Amino acid sequence: MKIYTKTGDTGETSLFDGTRVSKTHPRVAAYGEVDELQASIGMARAAGLPDDLDTMCVTMQRELFAVGAQLADPRHRIADRVEKAHVHEAHIAQLERWIDVLDTELPPLRHFILSGGGPAGAALHLARAICRRAERAVLLLGPDAVDPVIPIYLNRVSDLLFTMARAANHRRGVTETQW
């Protein structure tokens, strides 16, 4: 299979159901933002994360591929055939458990903090900001256009990325900069 198909040369792409739409279509923009989020998490991993945080990131990257597949499927058919292409409430619960575990090792947050720190922590903060943009793009599609679990999942991913950034910096002895 060649990496180039030339089918997008005119500015259109295909959704999962075969529908051709403009690459500027809001649905394409939404799954593009999710793809950027997934890639930014890869950058955070490349910055050097502790094993537990890296494992969390790999899981999120896989789940974000599922979110992208769901967003590319306006008729919601892929989840019926491909289980790994669907996020569920159980995925959200796992993210919440990870946040709770990481939070136990962090000092209480009493002020807003500026993004930054070490390379891994800063990369996780950037991924969090990209996640918020992806969440907004998904919400712009409207409540009937996507599985209602997706915006909740993205909201929780951003919470986890923030907590992970704090944990990565804390473990490196990097002091948070208060706003």
VOSE-986733 format. One record per residue: x, y, z of N, C-alpha, C, CB in turn; chain; residue number from 1. Coordinates in nm, 2 decimals. Glycine has a CB too. Layout:
<nodes>
NODE    n.px    n.py    n.pz   ca.px   ca.py   ca.pz    c.px    c.py    c.pz   cb.px   cb.py   cb.pz  unit  pos
NODE       X       Y       Z       X       Y       Z       X       Y       Z       X       Y       Z     A  NUM
...
</nodes>
This chain:
<nodes>
NODE    n.px    n.py    n.pz   ca.px   ca.py   ca.pz    c.px    c.py    c.pz   cb.px   cb.py   cb.pz  unit  pos
NODE    0.08   -0.12    0.00    0.00    0.00    0.00    0.09    0.12    0.00   -0.10    0.00    0.12     A    1
NODE    0.06    0.21   -0.09    0.14    0.34   -0.10    0.08    0.44    0.00    0.13    0.40   -0.24     A    2
NODE    0.17    0.52    0.05    0.13    0.62    0.15    0.05    0.73    0.09    0.26    0.68    0.22     A    3
NODE    0.08    0.76   -0.04    0.00    0.86   -0.11   -0.11    0.79   -0.20    0.09    0.95   -0.19     A    4
NODE   -0.23    0.85   -0.19   -0.34    0.79   -0.27   -0.38    0.89   -0.38   -0.45    0.76   -0.18     A    5
NODE   -0.35    1.02   -0.36   -0.39    1.13   -0.45   -0.54    1.16   -0.44   -0.35    1.10   -0.59     A    6
NODE   -0.61    1.09   -0.35   -0.76    1.11   -0.34   -0.79    1.24   -0.27   -0.83    1.00   -0.28     A    7
NODE   -0.69    1.30   -0.20   -0.71    1.42   -0.12   -0.65    1.54   -0.19   -0.65    1.41    0.01     A    8
NODE   -0.61    1.52   -0.31   -0.54    1.63   -0.38   -0.63    1.75   -0.42   -0.48    1.58   -0.51     A    9
NODE   -0.76    1.73   -0.42   -0.86    1.83   -0.45   -0.91    1.90   -0.33   -0.97    1.78   -0.54     A   10
NODE   -0.86    1.86   -0.21   -0.91    1.92   -0.08   -1.02    1.85   -0.02   -0.95    2.06   -0.11     A   11
NODE   -1.04    1.73   -0.06   -1.15    1.65    0.00   -1.09    1.52    0.06   -1.26    1.61   -0.10     A   12
NODE   -1.16    1.46    0.15   -1.12    1.34    0.22   -1.25    1.25    0.24   -1.05    1.36    0.35     A   13
NODE   -1.23    1.13    0.27   -1.34    1.04    0.30   -1.36    1.01    0.45   -1.33    0.91    0.22     A   14
NODE   -1.49    1.02    0.49   -1.52    0.97    0.62   -1.53    0.82    0.62   -1.65    1.04    0.67     A   15
NODE   -1.55    0.76    0.74   -1.55    0.62    0.75   -1.66    0.55    0.66   -1.57    0.58    0.90     A   16
NODE   -1.77    0.62    0.65   -1.88    0.56    0.57   -1.86    0.59    0.42   -2.01    0.62    0.61     A   17
NODE   -1.75    0.65    0.38   -1.73    0.67    0.23   -1.77    0.81    0.19   -1.79    0.57    0.15     A   18
NODE   -1.84    0.88    0.27   -1.88    1.02    0.23   -1.76    1.10    0.21   -1.97    1.08    0.34     A   19
NODE   -1.76    1.18    0.10   -1.65    1.27    0.06   -1.69    1.41    0.12   -1.63    1.28   -0.09     A   20
NODE   -1.60    1.47    0.20   -1.62    1.60    0.25   -1.49    1.68    0.24   -1.66    1.59    0.40     A   21
NODE   -1.51    1.81    0.25   -1.39    1.90    0.25   -1.30    1.87    0.37   -1.44    2.05    0.24     A   22
NODE   -1.17    1.89    0.34   -1.08    1.87    0.46   -1.10    1.98    0.56   -0.93    1.88    0.40     A   23
NODE   -1.18    2.09    0.53   -1.21    2.19    0.62   -1.34    2.16    0.70   -1.22    2.32    0.55     A   24
NODE   -1.40    2.05    0.67   -1.53    2.02    0.74   -1.50    2.01    0.89   -1.58    1.88    0.68     A   25
NODE   -1.60    2.06    0.97   -1.58    2.06    1.11   -1.55    1.92    1.17   -1.70    2.11    1.18     A   26
NODE   -1.60    1.81    1.11   -1.57    1.68    1.16   -1.43    1.64    1.14   -1.67    1.58    1.10     A   27
NODE   -1.38    1.68    1.02   -1.24    1.65    0.99   -1.15    1.73    1.08   -1.21    1.68    0.84     A   28
NODE   -1.19    1.86    1.10   -1.11    1.94    1.19   -1.10    1.88    1.33   -1.17    2.09    1.19     A   29
NODE   -1.21    1.83    1.38   -1.22    1.77    1.51   -1.13    1.65    1.52   -1.36    1.73    1.55     A   30
NODE   -1.13    1.56    1.43   -1.04    1.44    1.44   -0.90    1.48    1.41   -1.09    1.33    1.35     A   31
NODE   -0.88    1.59    1.33   -0.74    1.64    1.31   -0.68    1.69    1.44   -0.74    1.75    1.21     A   32
NODE   -0.77    1.76    1.52   -0.72    1.81    1.65   -0.69    1.70    1.75   -0.83    1.90    1.72     A   33
NODE   -0.77    1.59    1.74   -0.74    1.47    1.82   -0.61    1.41    1.78   -0.86    1.37    1.82     A   34
NODE   -0.59    1.40    1.65   -0.46    1.35    1.60   -0.34    1.43    1.65   -0.47    1.34    1.44     A   35
NODE   -0.36    1.56    1.64   -0.25    1.65    1.69   -0.22    1.62    1.84   -0.28    1.79    1.67     A   36
NODE   -0.33    1.60    1.92   -0.32    1.57    2.06   -0.24    1.44    2.08   -0.46    1.56    2.13     A   37
NODE   -0.28    1.34    2.00   -0.21    1.21    2.01   -0.06    1.22    1.98   -0.28    1.10    1.91     A   38
NODE   -0.03    1.30    1.88    0.11    1.33    1.84    0.19    1.40    1.95    0.12    1.40    1.71     A   39
NODE    0.12    1.50    2.01    0.18    1.58    2.12    0.21    1.49    2.24    0.09    1.70    2.16     A   40
NODE    0.13    1.39    2.27    0.16    1.30    2.37    0.28    1.22    2.34    0.03    1.21    2.40     A   41
NODE    0.29    1.19    2.21    0.42    1.12    2.17    0.54    1.20    2.19    0.41    1.08    2.02     A   42
NODE    0.53    1.33    2.17    0.64    1.43    2.20    0.67    1.43    2.35    0.61    1.57    2.15     A   43
NODE    0.57    1.42    2.43    0.60    1.42    2.57    0.67    1.29    2.61    0.47    1.43    2.65     A   44
NODE    0.63    1.18    2.55    0.70    1.05    2.57    0.85    1.06    2.53    0.63    0.94    2.50     A   45
NODE    0.87    1.12    2.42    1.01    1.14    2.36    1.09    1.22    2.46    1.01    1.20    2.22     A   46
NODE    1.03    1.31    2.53    1.10    1.40    2.63    1.15    1.32    2.75    1.01    1.51    2.67     A   47
NODE    1.11    1.20    2.76    1.16    1.11    2.87    1.07    1.12    2.99    1.30    1.15    2.91     A   48
NODE    0.98    1.02    3.00    0.88    1.01    3.11    0.92    0.89    3.20    0.74    1.00    3.06     A   49
NODE    0.89    0.90    3.33    0.89    0.78    3.41    0.81    0.67    3.35    0.85    0.81    3.56     A   50
NODE    0.84    0.55    3.38    0.77    0.44    3.32    0.62    0.44    3.34    0.82    0.31    3.38     A   51
NODE    0.57    0.47    3.46    0.43    0.47    3.49    0.36    0.58    3.40    0.40    0.49    3.63     A   52
NODE    0.42    0.70    3.39    0.36    0.80    3.31    0.36    0.77    3.16    0.43    0.94    3.33     A   53
NODE    0.47    0.70    3.12    0.48    0.66    2.98    0.37    0.56    2.95    0.62    0.60    2.95     A   54
NODE    0.35    0.47    3.03    0.25    0.37    3.01    0.11    0.43    3.00    0.24    0.26    3.13     A   55
NODE    0.08    0.53    3.08   -0.05    0.60    3.08   -0.06    0.67    2.94   -0.06    0.71    3.19     A   56
NODE    0.05    0.73    2.89    0.05    0.80    2.77    0.02    0.71    2.65    0.18    0.87    2.75     A   57
NODE    0.09    0.59    2.65    0.06    0.49    2.54   -0.08    0.45    2.54    0.15    0.37    2.56     A   58
NODE   -0.14    0.43    2.66   -0.28    0.40    2.66   -0.37    0.51    2.61   -0.33    0.37    2.81     A   59
NODE   -0.34    0.63    2.65   -0.42    0.75    2.59   -0.40    0.76    2.44   -0.37    0.88    2.66     A   60
NODE   -0.28    0.74    2.39   -0.26    0.74    2.25   -0.35    0.64    2.17   -0.11    0.72    2.21     A   61
NODE   -0.35    0.52    2.22   -0.43    0.42    2.16   -0.58    0.46    2.17   -0.41    0.28    2.23     A   62
NODE   -0.62    0.51    2.28   -0.76    0.55    2.30   -0.80    0.67    2.21   -0.79    0.58    2.44     A   63
NODE   -0.70    0.76    2.19   -0.73    0.87    2.11   -0.74    0.83    1.96   -0.61    0.98    2.12     A   64
NODE   -0.67    0.73    1.92   -0.70    0.67    1.79   -0.84    0.63    1.78   -0.60    0.55    1.76     A   65
NODE   -0.90    0.57    1.88   -1.04    0.52    1.88   -1.13    0.65    1.87   -1.07    0.44    2.01     A   66
NODE   -1.10    0.75    1.95   -1.18    0.87    1.94   -1.18    0.93    1.80   -1.12    0.98    2.04     A   67
NODE   -1.06    0.93    1.73   -1.05    0.98    1.60   -1.14    0.89    1.50   -0.91    0.98    1.55     A   68
NODE   -1.13    0.76    1.52   -1.22    0.67    1.44   -1.36    0.70    1.46   -1.19    0.53    1.47     A   69
NODE   -1.40    0.72    1.59   -1.54    0.75    1.62   -1.58    0.89    1.55   -1.57    0.76    1.77     A   70
NODE   -1.50    0.98    1.55   -1.53    1.11    1.50   -1.54    1.11    1.34   -1.43    1.22    1.54     A   71
NODE   -1.46    1.01    1.28   -1.46    1.00    1.14   -1.58    0.91    1.09   -1.33    0.94    1.09     A   72
NODE   -1.66    0.87    1.19   -1.77    0.78    1.16   -1.91    0.85    1.20   -1.75    0.65    1.24     A   73
NODE   -1.96    0.93    1.11   -2.08    1.01    1.15   -2.20    0.92    1.17   -2.11    1.11    1.04     A   74
NODE   -2.20    0.80    1.12   -2.32    0.71    1.14   -2.30    0.61    1.25   -2.35    0.63    1.01     A   75
NODE   -2.19    0.63    1.33   -2.16    0.54    1.44   -2.17    0.39    1.42   -2.26    0.58    1.55     A   76
NODE   -2.10    0.35    1.31   -2.10    0.21    1.27   -1.98    0.14    1.31   -2.13    0.20    1.13     A   77
NODE   -1.86    0.21    1.32   -1.74    0.14    1.34   -1.73    0.07    1.48   -1.62    0.24    1.33     A   78
NODE   -1.79    0.13    1.58   -1.78    0.07    1.71   -1.85   -0.06    1.72   -1.85    0.17    1.81     A   79
NODE   -1.95   -0.08    1.64   -2.02   -0.21    1.64   -1.93   -0.32    1.58   -2.15   -0.20    1.55     A   80
NODE   -1.84   -0.29    1.50   -1.75   -0.39    1.44   -1.61   -0.40    1.49   -1.74   -0.37    1.29     A   81
NODE   -1.56   -0.29    1.55   -1.42   -0.28    1.59   -1.42   -0.23    1.74   -1.33   -0.19    1.50     A   82
NODE   -1.41   -0.32    1.83   -1.42   -0.28    1.97   -1.31   -0.18    2.01   -1.41   -0.40    2.06     A   83
NODE   -1.19   -0.20    1.96   -1.08   -0.11    2.00   -1.10    0.03    1.94   -0.95   -0.16    1.96     A   84
NODE   -1.20    0.05    1.86   -1.23    0.18    1.80   -1.34    0.25    1.87   -1.26    0.17    1.65     A   85
NODE   -1.35    0.24    2.00   -1.46    0.29    2.08   -1.41    0.32    2.22   -1.58    0.20    2.08     A   86
NODE   -1.43    0.44    2.27   -1.41    0.47    2.41   -1.54    0.46    2.49   -1.34    0.61    2.43     A   87
NODE   -1.52    0.41    2.61   -1.64    0.39    2.70   -1.62    0.46    2.83   -1.65    0.23    2.72     A   88
NODE   -1.72    0.45    2.92   -1.72    0.51    3.05   -1.60    0.44    3.13   -1.85    0.49    3.12     A   89
NODE   -1.57    0.32    3.10   -1.46    0.25    3.17   -1.33    0.32    3.15   -1.46    0.10    3.14     A   90
NODE   -1.31    0.37    3.03   -1.19    0.44    3.00   -1.18    0.57    3.08   -1.18    0.48    2.85     A   91
NODE   -1.29    0.64    3.10   -1.29    0.76    3.18   -1.26    0.73    3.32   -1.43    0.83    3.17     A   92
NODE   -1.32    0.62    3.37   -1.30    0.58    3.51   -1.15    0.55    3.53   -1.38    0.45    3.55     A   93
NODE   -1.08    0.49    3.43   -0.94    0.46    3.45   -0.86    0.59    3.45   -0.89    0.37    3.33     A   94
NODE   -0.89    0.69    3.37   -0.82    0.82    3.38   -0.84    0.88    3.52   -0.88    0.91    3.27     A   95
NODE   -0.96    0.87    3.57   -0.99    0.93    3.70   -0.90    0.86    3.81   -1.13    0.92    3.74     A   96
NODE   -0.89    0.72    3.80   -0.81    0.65    3.90   -0.66    0.70    3.89   -0.82    0.50    3.87     A   97
NODE   -0.61    0.71    3.77   -0.47    0.76    3.75   -0.46    0.90    3.81   -0.43    0.76    3.60     A   98
NODE   -0.55    0.99    3.79   -0.54    1.12    3.85   -0.54    1.11    4.00   -0.66    1.21    3.80     A   99
NODE   -0.62    1.03    4.06   -0.63    1.02    4.20   -0.50    0.97    4.26   -0.74    0.93    4.24     A  100
NODE   -0.44    0.87    4.19   -0.31    0.81    4.24   -0.20    0.91    4.23   -0.27    0.69    4.15     A  101
NODE   -0.19    0.98    4.11   -0.08    1.08    4.10   -0.10    1.20    4.20   -0.08    1.14    3.96     A  102
NODE   -0.23    1.24    4.22   -0.25    1.35    4.31   -0.20    1.33    4.45   -0.40    1.38    4.31     A  103
NODE   -0.20    1.20    4.49   -0.15    1.17    4.63    0.00    1.21    4.65   -0.17    1.02    4.66     A  104
NODE    0.07    1.21    4.54    0.22    1.24    4.56    0.25    1.39    4.54    0.30    1.16    4.46     A  105
NODE    0.15    1.47    4.51    0.17    1.61    4.47    0.13    1.70    4.59    0.09    1.65    4.35     A  106
NODE    0.20    1.81    4.60    0.16    1.91    4.70    0.02    1.97    4.66    0.26    2.03    4.72     A  107
NODE   -0.06    2.01    4.76   -0.19    2.06    4.72   -0.17    2.19    4.63   -0.27    2.10    4.85     A  108
NODE   -0.27    2.20    4.54   -0.26    2.31    4.44   -0.34    2.43    4.50   -0.32    2.27    4.30     A  109
NODE   -0.27    2.53    4.54   -0.34    2.65    4.61   -0.34    2.77    4.52   -0.27    2.68    4.74     A  110
NODE   -0.27    2.77    4.41   -0.26    2.88    4.31   -0.26    2.82    4.17   -0.14    2.97    4.34     A  111
NODE   -0.30    2.91    4.08   -0.28    2.87    3.94   -0.13    2.87    3.91   -0.34    2.98    3.84     A  112
NODE   -0.09    2.78    3.82    0.06    2.77    3.79    0.08    2.79    3.65    0.11    2.63    3.84     A  113
NODE    0.20    2.84    3.61    0.24    2.86    3.47    0.29    2.72    3.42    0.34    2.97    3.46     A  114
NODE    0.25    2.70    3.29    0.30    2.58    3.22    0.46    2.59    3.21    0.24    2.56    3.08     A  115
NODE    0.52    2.47    3.22    0.67    2.47    3.20    0.73    2.36    3.28    0.73    2.61    3.24     A  116
NODE    0.85    2.39    3.33    0.92    2.29    3.41    1.02    2.22    3.33    0.82    2.18    3.47     A  117
NODE    1.05    2.09    3.35    1.14    2.02    3.27    1.08    1.99    3.14    1.18    1.89    3.35     A  118
NODE    1.16    1.93    3.05    1.11    1.90    2.91    0.98    1.81    2.91    1.22    1.83    2.83     A  119
NODE    0.98    1.71    2.99    0.86    1.62    2.99    0.74    1.69    3.05    0.89    1.49    3.07     A  120
NODE    0.76    1.76    3.16    0.65    1.83    3.22    0.59    1.94    3.13    0.69    1.90    3.35     A  121
NODE    0.68    2.02    3.06    0.64    2.12    2.97    0.56    2.06    2.85    0.76    2.20    2.92     A  122
NODE    0.61    1.95    2.80    0.55    1.88    2.69    0.41    1.83    2.73    0.63    1.76    2.64     A  123
NODE    0.39    1.78    2.85    0.26    1.74    2.90    0.17    1.86    2.91    0.28    1.66    3.03     A  124
NODE    0.22    1.97    2.96    0.14    2.09    2.97    0.09    2.14    2.83    0.22    2.21    3.03     A  125
NODE    0.18    2.13    2.73    0.14    2.16    2.59    0.03    2.06    2.54    0.26    2.16    2.50     A  126
NODE    0.05    1.94    2.57   -0.05    1.84    2.53   -0.18    1.87    2.59    0.00    1.69    2.56     A  127
NODE   -0.18    1.91    2.72   -0.31    1.95    2.78   -0.38    2.06    2.71   -0.28    1.99    2.93     A  128
NODE   -0.30    2.16    2.67   -0.36    2.28    2.60   -0.42    2.23    2.46   -0.26    2.39    2.57     A  129
NODE   -0.35    2.14    2.39   -0.40    2.09    2.26   -0.52    2.01    2.29   -0.29    2.00    2.20     A  130
NODE   -0.53    1.94    2.40   -0.65    1.86    2.43   -0.77    1.95    2.45   -0.62    1.77    2.56     A  131
NODE   -0.75    2.06    2.52   -0.86    2.15    2.54   -0.91    2.20    2.40   -0.82    2.27    2.62     A  132
NODE   -0.82    2.23    2.31   -0.86    2.27    2.17   -0.94    2.16    2.10   -0.74    2.32    2.09     A  133
NODE   -0.89    2.04    2.11   -0.96    1.92    2.05   -1.10    1.91    2.11   -0.88    1.79    2.07     A  134
NODE   -1.11    1.93    2.24   -1.24    1.92    2.31   -1.33    2.03    2.25   -1.22    1.94    2.46     A  135
NODE   -1.29    2.15    2.24   -1.37    2.25    2.18   -1.42    2.22    2.04   -1.30    2.39    2.18     A  136
NODE   -1.32    2.16    1.96   -1.36    2.13    1.82   -1.47    2.02    1.82   -1.23    2.08    1.74     A  137
NODE   -1.46    1.93    1.91   -1.56    1.82    1.92   -1.69    1.88    1.96   -1.51    1.71    2.02     A  138
NODE   -1.69    1.97    2.06   -1.81    2.03    2.11   -1.88    2.11    2.00   -1.79    2.11    2.23     A  139
NODE   -1.80    2.17    1.91   -1.86    2.25    1.80   -1.95    2.17    1.71   -1.75    2.32    1.73     A  140
NODE   -1.92    2.04    1.71   -2.00    1.95    1.62   -2.15    1.94    1.67   -1.94    1.81    1.61     A  141
NODE   -2.17    1.96    1.79   -2.30    1.96    1.85   -2.33    1.83    1.92   -2.41    1.97    1.74     A  142
NODE   -2.42    1.83    2.02   -2.44    1.71    2.11   -2.49    1.59    2.03   -2.53    1.75    2.21     A  143
NODE   -2.56    1.60    1.92   -2.61    1.49    1.85   -2.52    1.43    1.75   -2.74    1.53    1.78     A  144
NODE   -2.41    1.50    1.73   -2.31    1.45    1.62   -2.21    1.35    1.67   -2.24    1.57    1.56     A  145
NODE   -2.19    1.34    1.80   -2.09    1.25    1.86   -2.14    1.18    1.98   -1.96    1.33    1.89     A  146
NODE   -2.08    1.07    2.00   -2.10    0.99    2.12   -2.08    1.08    2.24   -2.02    0.86    2.13     A  147
NODE   -2.18    1.09    2.33   -2.16    1.18    2.45   -2.04    1.15    2.54   -2.28    1.19    2.53     A  148
NODE   -1.99    1.03    2.53   -1.87    0.99    2.61   -1.74    1.07    2.56   -1.85    0.84    2.60     A  149
NODE   -1.74    1.10    2.43   -1.62    1.16    2.38   -1.58    1.29    2.44   -1.63    1.18    2.23     A  150
NODE   -1.67    1.39    2.45   -1.63    1.52    2.52   -1.59    1.49    2.67   -1.74    1.62    2.51     A  151
NODE   -1.66    1.40    2.73   -1.62    1.38    2.87   -1.48    1.31    2.88   -1.73    1.28    2.94     A  152
NODE   -1.46    1.22    2.79   -1.32    1.15    2.78   -1.21    1.26    2.76   -1.32    1.05    2.67     A  153
NODE   -1.23    1.35    2.66   -1.13    1.45    2.64   -1.11    1.54    2.75   -1.17    1.53    2.51     A  154
NODE   -1.22    1.58    2.82   -1.21    1.66    2.94   -1.12    1.60    3.05   -1.35    1.70    3.00     A  155
NODE   -1.15    1.47    3.07   -1.07    1.40    3.17   -0.92    1.38    3.12   -1.13    1.26    3.19     A  156
NODE   -0.90    1.36    2.99   -0.76    1.35    2.94   -0.69    1.47    2.98   -0.76    1.32    2.79     A  157
NODE   -0.75    1.59    2.96   -0.68    1.72    2.99   -0.65    1.73    3.14   -0.76    1.84    2.94     A  158
NODE   -0.74    1.68    3.22   -0.72    1.68    3.36   -0.60    1.59    3.40   -0.84    1.63    3.44     A  159
NODE   -0.59    1.47    3.33   -0.48    1.38    3.36   -0.35    1.44    3.31   -0.51    1.24    3.29     A  160
NODE   -0.35    1.50    3.19   -0.23    1.55    3.14   -0.17    1.66    3.23   -0.25    1.61    3.00     A  161
NODE   -0.26    1.74    3.29   -0.22    1.85    3.38   -0.16    1.78    3.50   -0.34    1.94    3.42     A  162
NODE   -0.22    1.68    3.56   -0.17    1.61    3.68   -0.04    1.54    3.65   -0.27    1.51    3.73     A  163
NODE   -0.03    1.48    3.53    0.09    1.42    3.49    0.21    1.52    3.48    0.07    1.34    3.36     A  164
NODE    0.18    1.64    3.42    0.28    1.74    3.41    0.33    1.78    3.54    0.22    1.86    3.33     A  165
NODE    0.24    1.80    3.64    0.28    1.83    3.77    0.37    1.72    3.83    0.16    1.86    3.86     A  166
NODE    0.32    1.60    3.81    0.40    1.48    3.87    0.54    1.47    3.81    0.32    1.35    3.85     A  167
NODE    0.54    1.49    3.68    0.67    1.48    3.61    0.77    1.58    3.66    0.66    1.49    3.45     A  168
NODE    0.72    1.70    3.68    0.80    1.81    3.73    0.84    1.79    3.88    0.73    1.95    3.72     A  169
NODE    0.74    1.75    3.96    0.76    1.72    4.10    0.87    1.61    4.12    0.63    1.68    4.17     A  170
NODE    0.86    1.51    4.04    0.96    1.40    4.05    1.10    1.44    4.01    0.92    1.28    3.97     A  171
NODE    1.11    1.54    3.93    1.24    1.60    3.89    1.29    1.71    3.98    1.24    1.65    3.75     A  172
NODE    1.21    1.74    4.08    1.25    1.84    4.18    1.23    1.98    4.12    1.39    1.82    4.22     A  173
NODE    1.15    2.00    4.02    1.12    2.13    3.95    1.01    2.20    4.03    1.09    2.11    3.80     A  174
NODE    1.04    2.32    4.07    0.94    2.40    4.14    0.84    2.46    4.05    1.01    2.51    4.23     A  175
NODE    0.71    2.45    4.08    0.61    2.51    4.00    0.61    2.66    4.01    0.47    2.46    4.04     A  176
NODE    0.59    2.73    3.90    0.59    2.88    3.90    0.44    2.92    3.92    0.65    2.93    3.77     A  177
NODE    0.42    2.99    4.03    0.28    3.04    4.05    0.25    3.16    3.96    0.26    3.08    4.19     A  178
NODE    0.12    3.17    3.93    0.08    3.29    3.85    0.06    3.41    3.93   -0.05    3.26    3.78     A  179
</nodes>
